């Protein structure tokens, strides 16, 4: 979570609030009207797109979804192992 907090601190206050609302919706499994897409090569990893920012999370049926990474869209955004970033 340290990388996520560091990234969020680099954003403006208004942008941080937008991302916080998205994260809360993801954790509550409220994915309606979000730009959410399953990532190829993974059975339970999804991404939500908000402008240039990507929120990558693991969808969990029994428990809350788990946020893996939040970062700007770059060449290496989706390059992480199945064990984590």
C-alpha positions as CSV (number, residue, x, y, z in Angstrom):
1,X,0.0,0.0,0.0
2,X,3.0,2.3,0.4
3,X,3.3,2.8,-3.4
4,X,-0.4,3.6,-3.7
5,X,-0.2,6.2,-0.9
6,X,2.9,7.8,-2.5
7,X,1.2,8.0,-5.9
8,X,-2.0,9.5,-4.3
9,X,0.0,12.2,-2.5
10,X,1.4,13.3,-5.9
11,X,-2.1,14.1,-7.2
12,X,-4.1,17.2,-6.7
13,X,-6.7,17.2,-3.9
14,X,-9.6,17.1,-6.2
15,X,-8.1,14.3,-8.3
16,X,-7.3,12.4,-5.0
17,X,-11.0,12.7,-4.0
18,X,-12.1,11.3,-7.4
19,X,-9.8,8.3,-7.0
20,X,-10.9,7.7,-3.4
21,X,-14.6,7.5,-4.6
22,X,-13.6,5.0,-7.3
23,X,-11.6,2.9,-4.8
24,X,-14.6,2.9,-2.4
25,X,-16.9,1.8,-5.2
26,X,-14.5,-1.0,-6.2
27,X,-14.1,-2.3,-2.7
28,X,-17.9,-2.3,-2.3
29,X,-18.2,-4.1,-5.7
30,X,-20.2,-1.3,-7.2
31,X,-18.8,-1.5,-10.7
32,X,-21.8,-0.2,-12.6
33,X,-21.0,2.6,-15.0
34,X,-17.3,2.3,-14.4
35,X,-14.8,1.7,-17.3
36,X,-13.9,-1.8,-15.9
37,X,-12.3,-4.4,-18.0
38,X,-10.9,-7.9,-17.2
39,X,-7.1,-8.2,-17.9
40,X,-6.0,-10.9,-20.4
41,X,-4.0,-13.7,-18.8
42,X,-5.6,-13.5,-15.4
43,X,-8.8,-15.0,-14.2
44,X,-9.7,-12.5,-11.5
45,X,-7.6,-9.3,-12.2
46,X,-9.5,-6.2,-13.6
47,X,-8.7,-2.6,-14.2
48,X,-10.8,0.6,-13.9
49,X,-9.8,3.5,-16.1
50,X,-10.2,7.1,-15.0
51,X,-8.5,9.4,-17.5
52,X,-4.8,8.5,-17.5
53,X,-5.1,6.8,-14.1
54,X,-5.5,3.0,-13.9
55,X,-6.7,1.2,-10.8
56,X,-5.9,-2.5,-11.0
57,X,-7.7,-4.8,-8.6
58,X,-8.4,-8.4,-7.8
59,X,-12.1,-9.4,-7.9
60,X,-13.1,-11.5,-5.0
61,X,-16.5,-13.1,-4.8
62,X,-16.7,-13.9,-1.1
63,X,-14.8,-10.9,0.3
64,X,-14.0,-7.3,-0.6
65,X,-12.1,-6.7,-3.8
66,X,-8.4,-6.0,-3.3
67,X,-6.6,-3.0,-4.8
68,X,-3.3,-4.1,-6.4
69,X,-2.0,-0.9,-7.9
70,X,-3.0,2.7,-8.7
71,X,-0.8,4.5,-11.3
72,X,-0.7,6.6,-14.4
73,X,-1.0,4.7,-17.7
74,X,2.5,4.0,-19.0
75,X,4.2,1.3,-20.9
76,X,4.7,-0.9,-17.8
77,X,1.4,-0.3,-16.0
78,X,0.1,-3.8,-16.7
79,X,3.4,-5.6,-16.2
80,X,3.2,-7.4,-12.8
81,X,3.3,-11.0,-11.7
82,X,0.3,-13.0,-10.5
83,X,1.8,-12.7,-7.0
84,X,1.6,-8.9,-6.9
85,X,3.2,-5.7,-8.3
